[in-house]
Amino acid sequence: MTVLEEWIDAVCLELGIDRDDVDRDLILDLAREVAHGVARPGAPLTAYLLGLAVGRGTPARDGAARLTAMAEGWKPGPGSQDS
């Protein structure tokens, strides 16, 4: 088992989350697209926002697909700065 898998298992146990509900690759792929297409700090924030949406009933794969598409086509507005 990798350190990442051990961490995910421990976090799931701590937060009472069913490990089978965690799609590691889905989240990492989304984070990669946001980090490269928008801004690095946007990756963890976007993952968190997806988690909130999933908690409110949005299917994880649907939400991640929509956000990935947004990140892939993201064009910052005029005068935008990296944060």
Secondary structure as GFF3:
##gff-version 3
##sequence-region A 1 83
A	DSSP	alpha_helix	3	15	.	.	.	ID=ss1
A	DSSP	three_ten_helix	19	21	.	.	.	ID=ss2
A	DSSP	alpha_helix	24	37	.	.	.	ID=ss3
A	DSSP	alpha_helix	42	55	.	.	.	ID=ss4
A	DSSP	alpha_helix	60	72	.	.	.	ID=ss5
###
